[in-house]
Every structure is written in structure tokens, then in C-alpha cells.
């Protein structure tokens, strides 16, 4: 059996560490990545082209390929274009619903307080690629930035002798302003510090391999990032009403991403656990990426787990804090209410994670490695900055004067206190 059924009660400290302390694998390459980023920072396009030749095996002239992205529309089938347009429309509609409104509120004591929201001017979106096509990643990164009102959205994607036109078409239809053929750590360095060809951005978002993730960690502080993400992951919480074939299909859909992808199902029903494991084994026979999936299913952070109760299954899931959480149970809403830490949740038997990956409208750029405990996925808010606004009347300042001066003097900041006192005394 490729994937074993294990009792949660039998998990030891090492087992729990593998499940709950997952690593994106960036530490092993961080030192090499630091050298790459520093060279790009110092040498600009020269270093970018050298690393592109070394790592991608491609000699590039002009790095910008914005015109190629527009022309890519002529090179894709009509049904593919229609699918991209539908996905873009759905993702745009969902993210438009997130746009916050500026607000002000007047309080009875003379305080007027509020918040306003303004977009960043320049952001960079990393879209995995090369010879593969990832139109969905282009859509998920670019659309919320455009909806937020970002003035200049830059896309970088790894080069190939011919970059897949589907990815380029998606970049264009999503609304990117410029596209560059550069990938890996050198792309992150170029976006963070700017080169002769690439503009320096304020924030970098998007998924990538461990080299990209490590580079985001290196430049963080000089530029904002979304988060450092690892391989795609899933936890399925199921009860006896779940269809094992559906659960297995969702597990395999994540397992085919990466050999290191954590793939987990947890249930309080022994028969369901055995049936899921059997269905996974059966599904592997028709999986085109079976070798990758088998490795993912066999890693220490994967498995089918039998809980003694649904409460134990819920506690396990909360500790795992998965990127994707699927709940297939008779009381799925009640279970959801008890789980706070998950990147994106999929409820019911007819809601595969693949729907969110591509076209339901939610964003698929999500926190992994337990980061869902402290942050959410990509959204409109990712590309906004919030400013607080306040205005005090004379009465409003009077109402605060004693509080402010007392606290300021307690901290030894007499000038703070005096900045209030000079106003209230003049009013008197």
C-alpha cells in the first residue's frame, strides 16, 4: 500500500514534528541564493543573463517580452482563451468584493477618526514557468493587484527557448503592465533591487520553487513579500458519509504537484480510512504523474490518519494548519467553526480543491508549512496600505489632555506633554 492508515493516538514526537513543523526546504540553498541575489544587486542585467544561461540553459537578449504576451493570444486555441477569460472574470469578481472603503467616524467628545486605503505603486508577480504552463498562477497574482489599483504590475517568468503561450496569454488577459523572461533567485533579486531592464518594486508575490522561496527570504526587509511558501499541501477531514473515491482524487491532485507535498486525510471512521487508502492506490494507476505522487504520499508529512473522535481529528487539523482544507462530513459547517488555521477551505463533496486552483474565484496563492496559523492567502489587501486619519476639535483635545500629558510625563517625554499643554492653555 502506497499510503498507510495510522492511528493518531500512536504518533510519537518525531511523527508529530514531521507533520506540524514542515520545512519549505529553503535553508539548504539559502547561502547559494544569497550570493546570486548580491551579484544581481551589484551587476544588474549582466548577472541576470549569466545566471539565466547557467540555470535555465537559455541565452536571452531583451529581457522584456510584454509584446510577446499580447501576441500570444493569437497562438492559443479559442477554448483555452475562453477558459482563461472565465477564470479572470471569476477571480476579479471575488476580489472586487474585498476592496475596502475609506471611512471616518465622529465621536461625541470631539474626535474624528478614520482609515483610508491606497494601493502600492509597483509590485512584482512571480509566475512559475519555463517549458510548463501556469496560467492560473498568472491570474491569481496579477488580478488582485489590478483590482487593488496598483499602477504598475510587473510579471517575471522563467525563460525557455519558447515560453508557453498559454501562460503569456493569461498574463496579458489578467492585466499585467510588463512581462520579463527571468526566473529563479535572479528574478527575485532583480525585482527587489532593480536592473537596467527591470524596475525596482515595492512588493513581490507569487509561488515558486525553493530557490525562489529562499530568495524572497533574503530580500525581505529591502522589499515586502507575501510569504515564503513551500510545496502544495492538503488535509481532508472526512466522516463516514464521505465518498472515498472523491477524497482520494483530491489527495492525488495535490500529490502530483511535488514529491514533498504533504497529503493528508483524517477521519474518525476506520472503514472510511481503509477505503480512502485503497482508493488512492487505485487512482495511482491512471495518474500521469504517478511517480511524483507516490513520493508525496510516502513522505513523513503524508498519510491517512484514524482519529478516536471527530474532536481529535479537528485538533489535529488545527495543529497542522493546512494550505488547503477539505471538509467532507455531514456537519461540515460545525467542523469549520472549530478550525481557525487554514489557507483556503473547501466544503462538501462537490467542491474539489482544483476548482479553487483555477476558476471558482478564490485565490490559490496560499500560506504553507503551518503559516496559516498567522496569515492568509493573497488578496486585494496584500496590495494596499492603510493610513489612519484624525481630526480633533478644541473640545476633543480637552477631553484627552489630562490622559495624554499624564502618560507622556510618566514616560519622561515632556515635549509630548507640552505639545498638548500649549494648545489647551492658549484656548483658555
N, C-alpha and C positions, 0 to 999 in steps of 0.2 A: 504493500500500500504506500503510495507517494506521500500522503498526508495522514498523520496518526491522530487518533482520538485520545486526548489526555484529560485526566481529571484535574480541575483547578486546585482542588484540595491537596494534590500531590506535588504541586510546583514548589521547588526549592528556591533559595535566594538567587542562584545563578540563572535559573529559568526566568524568574521574575525580572532580573536585571536585563536579560536579553529582550524581554517583551516591553518593559517600561522605560528603559534607558537606551533607546535606539540612537544610533550614530549615523550621520549622513556620510561618513567616510571621508570627511574633508581634512582631518588632521594629518593624514599620511601624505597629502600633496601640498599642504599649506606653505611649506618653505619654498618649494619649487615655484608655486604660484606667486609668492611674494617677489621673487626675482623677475618673473615675467611682467608683473604689474609695474615694478620700478623701472624696467627698461622701456616700457611703453610710455611711462610718465616722462622719462628723460629724452627719448628719441622719437616719439610720435609715430608717424606713418611708417618710417623705416623699420622700427621694431615690429609693428603690426604686420607688415608684409613678410618679414623674416619668419616670424612665428607661424603665420598662415602657411607659408611654404613648408616649414618643418613639421607642423602638427596635422595640417589638412591636406598636404601634398598638392596645393594649388598655388600657382603664381598669379597674383592679382595686380591689375593695373589700377584703374579707377576703383576706389572702394565704394563709391556711391552708385546704387543701382535703382534709384527711385523711378526712372523712366521704364526700366525693365519690369517693375512691379505693375505699372499701368498697362503695359503691352501684354502682360501675362493673361489678362482677361480674354484675349483673342486666342489663346492657346489651350484653354481648358474646355471641357465638354459643357454643354448647356445645363445638364442636370447637376454637375458639380457646382457651377456658378449659382444655380438656384438654391442648392443646399447651403452654400456659404452665405448668400443673401438672407435666407431664412434664419440661420443661426445668428447673424449680425443683428437682424431686426429683433429677435427674441432677447438677446443679451442686452441690446440697447434699451429695450422697454423695461427690463428688470432694473437696470442701473439708473435709468431716469427716475424711477420711483425712489431712489436713495438720495437724490440731490436735496441737501438741507436748505431751509430758508433762513435768511438773516432775521434776527428778532431783537426787539427792545422791549423792556418792561419797566413801568414806572411803579415805584413803591411809595407807600403813603408818607414816609418820612423824608421825601425829597431826593431819593436815589433813583436814577435812571440807568439801568444796566442791560447789557445785551451781548450778542455774539454776531459776527459776520464771517462769511466763508469766501475765500478766494483761491483760485487754482494756482498750482505751480506753473512757471513759465516753460520749463524744458524738462522732459522726462525721457528716459531710455527704456525700451522694452526689449528684453532678450527673447528671441523665438528660436527654439532648437530646430536644427535642420540638417544642412549638408545634402546628402542624397535622399533623405527621407522627407516626407511632407507632414507638417504640423500646422495646418490652417487653424485648428481650434486654439492653439496657443497664441497665435497672432490675434485672433478675435478677442480672447479673454484679456490680453494685455492692453491692446490698443483702445477698444471700445470704451471701457470705463474712464480712461484718460481723456478721450474726446468728449464724452458726456460731461465730465467734470469741468471742461473748458480749458484744458491745457493748451497753450499757444503753439508749442512745437513738440510733436510726438515723434521720436526717433526710434527706428527698429534696427537691431543688428541680428543677423542670422548667419550661421556658419556657411562658408563658401563651398562650392563644388564646381566641377567643370561646367555643370549646368544646374543651377538651383531649381528645385522643383517648382514649376509654375503655379501649382495649386497653393503653395504657401505664399508666394508673391502676390497672387490674386487676392488672397484673404487679407494680406497686409494692406493692400490698396483699398479694398472694399470696406475694411474696418475703419479707414480714415487716417492712416499714418501720414505724416508730412514728409518723411525722408526714410530711406532704407539703405543700409550698408552691408556689404558682404564681408563680415568679420565675425568670428565666433570664439568660444573658449575664454580663458582668462584674459587674453589680449583684448577682447571686445569689452569686457568689464572695465579694464584699465583705461581704454580709450574713452569710454563714456564718462568715467569718473574724473579724468583729468583733461580730456580734450586732446585732439591732434590737429594736424594741418587740415585733415578732411572731416573729422568728426567733431561736433560741438560738445562742449562740456555740459552735462546735465545736472539737475538738482536731485534726481531720484532715479534709481534703477530697479526695475521689477521684472519678474518672469522666471520660469523654471529653467534648469539646466543640469548638466552632469556635475560630478564632484569638483571638477576644475572650476566651473562657473560658480558653484556654491562657495568654494574656498576663496575665490577672487572677491566675491561680494563681502565676505568676512574681512578681507584685507583692506578694502577701500571704505568700509563702513566707518563713519566719522568724518571722512572728507566728502562723502556724498551719502545721502539717505538711501536705504534699500527697503524692500518689502520685508523679507525674511530669508534665512538660509534654509533651503528645502532639501530633503533627501528623496529617496525613491518613493514612488506612489504606494499607498497603503490603504487597507480596508479592514474594518471589523463589521461582521454581520451578527446581529443579535436575533436569534430565532427561537420560536416556541414550537410546539407540536403541530401547529397549523401551517407552518412554512412548507413550501414545496422544495424538497432537496435539490431538484434539478435547477431551479431558479437561483438558489443560494450558491450552488456550485458554479453556475455560469458567471455570477458576479465575482466570485473568488478568482476564477480563471481570467476574467477580464483585467483584473489588477495584476495577477501573477505574470501575465505576458509582457508587462511593462519592463521589468528589470529583475535580474536574478536575486537582488537584495530586497525586493519589495516584500514588506510584511503583509501576510494574507491570513486573516483570522475569522473563524466562525465560533460563536459561543452560544450554547443552548442549555436548557435545564431538562431536556428530554433525551434519554440515552438512544432510543430508536432513531430519533431525528439526527443525532450526531453521527451514528453509524451510516445512515442513509446519505448524509452530506458527503462524508469521506468516500463512499462508494461512487456517488455521482461525480465527484471531482476526478476520480480515477477514470471513469468512463469518458468524461468530457475531454480529457487529455488526448484521447485517441484521435480526435478530429481537430485539435488545436494546432494551427500552423506554426506557432512559436512554442511548441511543447517543451523543447529543451530548456528554454528560458523559464517557462512556467514551472517545470519540475524543480529547478534550482530554488525558485522563490518559495515554493510550497515546502521545500525541505529545510529552509533556513530556520534558525533558532527563534525568530520572532513570528513564525507562522504556525498554524495548526488549527485543529478542530478541538474545542475545549468543552468539557461537560461540567456544568455547574450544579451544585446541590439545590439551588433555587434560583429564581429569576433575580432576586435581590443580589445574590453573589455574582451573577452574570453582569448586572448593572454596575456593581462596584469595580469589577474587572475592567469593564469598558471605560469607566470614568478614569481609572488609573492609566489605561492605555492612551487615551486622548487621541483617537484616530483622525487621520486626514478625512477619510470617508467613513461614515457610519450608516449602515443599512439596518433598519428595524423591520423585521417581518414577524409580526406577532398579533394576536387577537386584540391586545390592549396596547398597541404601538404608541398612542398619544400619552398614555400614562407612563410608559417606559421613557419616552422622550423627556417628559417633565423632570425625571430624576437624573438626567445626564446633561451636564453643563459643558463638557470639554469635547468638542468635535468640530472639525473644519466645515463639513457640509453633511447634512442628514437627508437620508432617502427613506421615505415611509411607504410601507405596503408592498405587496408582491408585484405590482405593475410599475415600479419605479427603479429601474436599473441605474447604477452609477453612470453608465455610458450616456444616459440622457443628459445628465448634468455636465458631463465631459464635453459635450458637443453643442447642444441646442435648446435645452429647456429654458435657459436664460440666466441661471446662476453662474457664478464664476468658478472655474476649476483650478485657479492658482491658489493653493491652499497650504496651510501650515502642516508640516510633517514632524516626525521624531518627537511627538509629545508637545510641540509648540502650541497646539490648540488649547492648552491649559491657560495660555496668556494672550493669545492673539487670534484674530480671524483671518479670512482669506482676502484676496484682492477685492476692492470695492471703489466706489466713487470717492469715499472719504480718504482713500490712500493717496489721492492726488490733490487734496485740498489742505489748506492751512486755515485754522480758526483764530480769529482775533476777538478778544473781549473789548467791549466799548462801555464807557461810563460817563455820566454827567451828574454832578451834584449841585443842587440849589444851596443857597445860604442855609436854609433850614436843614437840608440833608447833611451838610458838613457839620453844623452844630450838633446834630444828633450823634455823630461819630467822634466828635472832637475829644471827649474825655477818654474814650476807648483807645483811640489812636495814640494820643500823647502818653497815656499811661504805659501802653505796650512798648512804644518807641523808647521811652526813658528807661524802662526795665531792661531793654536790650542795649542801653548805652548809646543810642543813636539820637542824640539831642537835636541834630539838624532836622531829622524827620519830624520830631515833635514841633519844632519851631515853624516848619512849613505849614503846619495846621494852625498854630497859635497866631502867626502873623495875619492870617486871614480872619480868624474869628475876632481878634482884638480890633481890627480895622472896622469890621461890621458893627461892633459895639460902639 
